Amino acid sequence: MKRAVSRLGLCAAVAAISLTALPAQAAEPAPDLATLQQEIAQMRADYEARISALEAKLAQAQAAAPAAVPTDTADASADATPPAGSEDQSPPVDEASAEPVAAPTANGNAQNPGVSVVLNGNYFADSRDPAASRIAGFPLGDEAGPPVRGFSLAESEITLAANVDPYMSANLTVSFDGQGAADVEEAYIQSTALPGGFTLKGGRFFSGIGYLNERHAHNWSFIDMPLPYRALLGGQLGDDGVQIRWLAPVGMFLEFGAEAYRGDSFPAGGAASRGAGTQTVFVHTGGDFNDSWSWLGALSYVRAKSDGRETFDPINGLDSFTGDTKLGIVSGVLKWAPGGNVVQRNLVLSGEYFFGNEKGQFNGLNADLDRSGWYAQAVYQFRPRWSAGLRYSRMSAGDVPFALAGSTLDDLGHNAWNASALVEYDSSEFGRFRLEYTRDEGDLNAGDQLWLQYTVVYGPHGAHRY
Amino acid sequence: MRKPLKILGLALLMAIGVSSPSWAISVFACEPEWAALSVEIGGPKVTTYTATTALQDPHQIQARPSLIAKARAADITVCTGAELEIGWLPQILAQAANKKIAPGSPGSFEATRYVVLLEKPTSLDRAGGDIHAAGNPHIQSDPRVMLPVGKALAARFAQIDPANAALYQQRYAAFAVKWQAALNRWQARAAPLRGQPIAVQHKTWVYLENWLGLRRVVALEPKPGVPASSGYLAQVLGILQKTPVKMIIRSAYEDDRSSSFIAQRTGKPAVVLPYTIGGTPGAKDLYSLYDDTITRLLAALK
């Protein structure tokens, strides 16, 4: 007991001394057999490292020569008779390993922005005239309809992206339609260094609402958007504005976002409220059930003011709307891959329910319509590079007042729906060929559509959204 | 002499433990081997989250919501680098809104920066398949890389958490001694493998080949990341008739079709290697990963 106490005293004294001389103590511990062994081992490792780094460089230099023509057979035979140095023990160890140096980042583009290009081409067959395409009861925005019949160059995209400075990044996406007309699809700056999990974005960009909305056309799981996106958001919602996102500091993924837009894009029009006509809020959440199953859920709300929004209907001609559009979206995504390995097989199930109200003056007449729509889809990759998908979409336009009977808002008692089947072959991560068949009962005049599409992406390797 | 030293060490550790708050570095490890190395270096001063398992192809991971949430809370990402994670990590970083782990900051650690990479391509063209510009990223199949990477990681932990710098250096020094002993043991066991010809499914094993002196005769992928056609496999069989191999190697996450096919036709064993911790039942930690790898290779040699 006494001994223990004295030892404790000694211990405390030593601790006090050692605290004052902490750096020296840590750097030069007293010689002990174990530490000596350590030092010797480290010295040996260091020397070995230096020698082997040189050896590795030599071996690399030797190996570089015969591998100049990397064709299949040449590759194999070059492997069969390895260069003389390759059996040497040449551990790939760098001698300058200890310093956490700022070696050049693997940026690949020096000071130039990353340039990536997307090319799309279609063959489209429709049993009806695609120019007369409608979704019963819904006035449609510009890009909501199908493409022209036959072969056509679909939208091509060029994206330039880079960090601007330590605080923000920038992204410009210019799209070219089949006729060659250029359009600024997205052009935004985004914060990269805000504390607290905040991200700010400003410029022109696709809204974070829903699940599919933020994706560019080449990342959609089907060739066209499902009916509710086409009918209620004009394909997808994108406009000039600002966005704030906040990722909550909790164990599970929980993200809140809010946006304010000019209000020039469908379902708004005419940049109402002095050029701040559209507002949105959204919440995204998600997680893993286990290694194989993961999920994402979202709730979104859009409020859009229109001041003389003009839309064109093949039967009724030009329509004008002034008033308020409110839209809620409930989204769910479920993904499966055996053990989380998506390469061989994987399944993506997703569905969204849209509901809302449009109230105001339609062609000068009072309208107050409750509308809704939904879609559900499944895409299954059944073997590497091959997948198949099914999708069903359905809309409900709501009852029109007597004065608007026969107008574009009148669905004549028909709930628009369509059903699609898809087969996809990917030549690699960067090349894709798709065949899609759609039975379209979007209008009283039903029809069949067949698409054939290629999509290629080239430039820096992009990382994909969930 | 020794007892007081031990007590001194204990007192030092206690002093460190008391003087710093009970804070631990939160590590987002892209692959299991780096999570294990982080624990070797950081010990009780780190908590780790492993983003992938040995049964997932680290080239192709989905930027799942769970990964974004973990990256949001991380102090450092410990990853392979050399573009292995290029298809998913940038997306996670973009959505995680965590400047601590932004590329180029102290909280972004890439193991391949501290190792001389092999198979650096002479030209970058996707016609050549899935090529990594910086060189072959699958460095962990050579356990010798754990020394320089561990040393660099200790320095990085010390930079992020200066209060415990001495602890990280000590733990690295202790690890280096233990690891060197393990390396000697593995190399002695693996001596019969030296010079043995093998076929590989994907060019994942160049660092293992280099370490143990295995001789790669052919890969079952015509180009990296491009699955073999039946025509190409016939070509491979032709090569293997002229230059027989002892075994066909693939990683746990890879499809077994090509290697099983070639194994059947040639009568040579198809060997599944763990690739990383958790790839096989035997590969439970950083040490047994290499124990099991060598055991499996030796078993196939018989």
HADDOCK unambig.tbl for C-alpha pairs under 7 A between the chains (distance, minus, plus):
assign (segid A and resid 11 and name CA) (segid B and resid 7 and name CA) 6.79 0.50 0.50
assign (segid A and resid 11 and name CA) (segid B and resid 8 and name CA) 6.76 0.50 0.50
assign (segid A and resid 11 and name CA) (segid B and resid 11 and name CA) 6.66 0.50 0.50
assign (segid A and resid 14 and name CA) (segid B and resid 8 and name CA) 6.70 0.50 0.50
assign (segid A and resid 15 and name CA) (segid B and resid 8 and name CA) 6.92 0.50 0.50
assign (segid A and resid 15 and name CA) (segid B and resid 11 and name CA) 5.53 0.50 0.50
assign (segid A and resid 15 and name CA) (segid B and resid 12 and name CA) 6.26 0.50 0.50
assign (segid A and resid 26 and name CA) (segid B and resid 166 and name CA) 6.00 0.50 0.50
assign (segid A and resid 38 and name CA) (segid B and resid 173 and name CA) 6.81 0.50 0.50
assign (segid A and resid 38 and name CA) (segid B and resid 177 and name CA) 5.76 0.50 0.50
assign (segid A and resid 41 and name CA) (segid B and resid 177 and name CA) 6.36 0.50 0.50
assign (segid A and resid 72 and name CA) (segid B and resid 222 and name CA) 6.19 0.50 0.50
assign (segid A and resid 76 and name CA) (segid B and resid 217 and name CA) 6.57 0.50 0.50
assign (segid A and resid 76 and name CA) (segid B and resid 218 and name CA) 5.21 0.50 0.50
assign (segid A and resid 79 and name CA) (segid B and resid 216 and name CA) 6.10 0.50 0.50
assign (segid A and resid 79 and name CA) (segid B and resid 217 and name CA) 5.05 0.50 0.50
assign (segid A and resid 79 and name CA) (segid B and resid 218 and name CA) 6.27 0.50 0.50
assign (segid A and resid 80 and name CA) (segid B and resid 216 and name CA) 6.92 0.50 0.50
assign (segid A and resid 80 and name CA) (segid B and resid 217 and name CA) 4.40 0.50 0.50
assign (segid A and resid 80 and name CA) (segid B and resid 218 and name CA) 6.99 0.50 0.50
assign (segid A and resid 87 and name CA) (segid B and resid 210 and name CA) 6.94 0.50 0.50
assign (segid A and resid 87 and name CA) (segid B and resid 213 and name CA) 5.16 0.50 0.50
assign (segid A and resid 89 and name CA) (segid B and resid 210 and name CA) 6.64 0.50 0.50
assign (segid A and resid 89 and name CA) (segid B and resid 211 and name CA) 6.20 0.50 0.50
assign (segid A and resid 90 and name CA) (segid B and resid 210 and name CA) 6.70 0.50 0.50
assign (segid A and resid 91 and name CA) (segid B and resid 144 and name CA) 6.73 0.50 0.50
assign (segid A and resid 91 and name CA) (segid B and resid 211 and name CA) 6.45 0.50 0.50
assign (segid A and resid 92 and name CA) (segid B and resid 115 and name CA) 5.64 0.50 0.50
assign (segid A and resid 92 and name CA) (segid B and resid 116 and name CA) 4.84 0.50 0.50
assign (segid A and resid 92 and name CA) (segid B and resid 117 and name CA) 6.55 0.50 0.50
assign (segid A and resid 92 and name CA) (segid B and resid 145 and name CA) 6.97 0.50 0.50
assign (segid A and resid 93 and name CA) (segid B and resid 115 and name CA) 4.78 0.50 0.50
assign (segid A and resid 93 and name CA) (segid B and resid 116 and name CA) 5.63 0.50 0.50
assign (segid A and resid 93 and name CA) (segid B and resid 145 and name CA) 6.30 0.50 0.50
assign (segid A and resid 93 and name CA) (segid B and resid 148 and name CA) 6.59 0.50 0.50
assign (segid A and resid 94 and name CA) (segid B and resid 114 and name CA) 5.69 0.50 0.50
assign (segid A and resid 94 and name CA) (segid B and resid 115 and name CA) 4.91 0.50 0.50
assign (segid A and resid 94 and name CA) (segid B and resid 116 and name CA) 5.66 0.50 0.50
assign (segid A and resid 94 and name CA) (segid B and resid 148 and name CA) 6.98 0.50 0.50
assign (segid A and resid 97 and name CA) (segid B and resid 114 and name CA) 5.05 0.50 0.50
assign (segid A and resid 97 and name CA) (segid B and resid 148 and name CA) 5.57 0.50 0.50
assign (segid A and resid 97 and name CA) (segid B and resid 152 and name CA) 5.87 0.50 0.50
assign (segid A and resid 98 and name CA) (segid B and resid 148 and name CA) 6.99 0.50 0.50
assign (segid A and resid 98 and name CA) (segid B and resid 151 and name CA) 5.62 0.50 0.50
assign (segid A and resid 98 and name CA) (segid B and resid 152 and name CA) 4.54 0.50 0.50
assign (segid A and resid 98 and name CA) (segid B and resid 155 and name CA) 6.57 0.50 0.50
assign (segid A and resid 99 and name CA) (segid B and resid 152 and name CA) 6.43 0.50 0.50
assign (segid A and resid 99 and name CA) (segid B and resid 155 and name CA) 6.92 0.50 0.50
assign (segid A and resid 100 and name CA) (segid B and resid 152 and name CA) 6.33 0.50 0.50
assign (segid A and resid 100 and name CA) (segid B and resid 155 and name CA) 6.65 0.50 0.50
assign (segid A and resid 100 and name CA) (segid B and resid 156 and name CA) 6.15 0.50 0.50
assign (segid A and resid 105 and name CA) (segid B and resid 104 and name CA) 6.89 0.50 0.50
assign (segid A and resid 192 and name CA) (segid B and resid 97 and name CA) 6.94 0.50 0.50
assign (segid A and resid 192 and name CA) (segid B and resid 99 and name CA) 6.92 0.50 0.50
assign (segid A and resid 193 and name CA) (segid B and resid 99 and name CA) 5.22 0.50 0.50
assign (segid A and resid 197 and name CA) (segid B and resid 97 and name CA) 4.92 0.50 0.50
assign (segid A and resid 197 and name CA) (segid B and resid 98 and name CA) 6.09 0.50 0.50
assign (segid A and resid 198 and name CA) (segid B and resid 97 and name CA) 6.24 0.50 0.50
assign (segid A and resid 199 and name CA) (segid B and resid 97 and name CA) 6.32 0.50 0.50
assign (segid A and resid 249 and name CA) (segid B and resid 73 and name CA) 6.86 0.50 0.50
assign (segid A and resid 251 and name CA) (segid B and resid 69 and name CA) 6.26 0.50 0.50
assign (segid A and resid 251 and name CA) (segid B and resid 70 and name CA) 6.96 0.50 0.50
assign (segid A and resid 252 and name CA) (segid B and resid 66 and name CA) 6.22 0.50 0.50
assign (segid A and resid 252 and name CA) (segid B and resid 69 and name CA) 5.61 0.50 0.50
assign (segid A and resid 253 and name CA) (segid B and resid 65 and name CA) 5.44 0.50 0.50
assign (segid A and resid 253 and name CA) (segid B and resid 66 and name CA) 5.83 0.50 0.50
assign (segid A and resid 253 and name CA) (segid B and resid 68 and name CA) 6.63 0.50 0.50
assign (segid A and resid 253 and name CA) (segid B and resid 69 and name CA) 4.62 0.50 0.50
assign (segid A and resid 286 and name CA) (segid B and resid 65 and name CA) 5.29 0.50 0.50
assign (segid A and resid 286 and name CA) (segid B and resid 66 and name CA) 6.74 0.50 0.50
assign (segid A and resid 287 and name CA) (segid B and resid 65 and name CA) 5.37 0.50 0.50
assign (segid A and resid 287 and name CA) (segid B and resid 66 and name CA) 4.62 0.50 0.50
assign (segid A and resid 288 and name CA) (segid B and resid 66 and name CA) 6.24 0.50 0.50
assign (segid A and resid 296 and name CA) (segid B and resid 65 and name CA) 6.96 0.50 0.50
assign (segid A and resid 339 and name CA) (segid B and resid 55 and name CA) 6.57 0.50 0.50
assign (segid A and resid 339 and name CA) (segid B and resid 56 and name CA) 6.99 0.50 0.50
assign (segid A and resid 340 and name CA) (segid B and resid 56 and name CA) 6.02 0.50 0.50
assign (segid A and resid 341 and name CA) (segid B and resid 55 and name CA) 6.60 0.50 0.50
assign (segid A and resid 341 and name CA) (segid B and resid 56 and name CA) 4.41 0.50 0.50
assign (segid A and resid 341 and name CA) (segid B and resid 57 and name CA) 6.13 0.50 0.50
assign (segid A and resid 461 and name CA) (segid B and resid 86 and name CA) 6.96 0.50 0.50
assign (segid A and resid 461 and name CA) (segid B and resid 87 and name CA) 6.84 0.50 0.50
assign (segid A and resid 462 and name CA) (segid B and resid 87 and name CA) 6.26 0.50 0.50
assign (segid A and resid 463 and name CA) (segid B and resid 86 and name CA) 6.45 0.50 0.50
assign (segid A and resid 463 and name CA) (segid B and resid 87 and name CA) 4.32 0.50 0.50
assign (segid A and resid 463 and name CA) (segid B and resid 88 and name CA) 4.95 0.50 0.50
assign (segid A and resid 463 and name CA) (segid B and resid 90 and name CA) 6.12 0.50 0.50
assign (segid A and resid 463 and name CA) (segid B and resid 91 and name CA) 5.42 0.50 0.50
assign (segid A and resid 464 and name CA) (segid B and resid 63 and name CA) 6.97 0.50 0.50
assign (segid A and resid 464 and name CA) (segid B and resid 87 and name CA) 6.62 0.50 0.50
assign (segid A and resid 464 and name CA) (segid B and resid 88 and name CA) 6.24 0.50 0.50
assign (segid A and resid 464 and name CA) (segid B and resid 91 and name CA) 6.36 0.50 0.50
assign (segid A and resid 465 and name CA) (segid B and resid 63 and name CA) 6.02 0.50 0.50
assign (segid A and resid 465 and name CA) (segid B and resid 91 and name CA) 6.48 0.50 0.50
assign (segid A and resid 466 and name CA) (segid B and resid 62 and name CA) 5.95 0.50 0.50
assign (segid A and resid 466 and name CA) (segid B and resid 63 and name CA) 5.14 0.50 0.50
assign (segid A and resid 466 and name CA) (segid B and resid 64 and name CA) 5.55 0.50 0.50
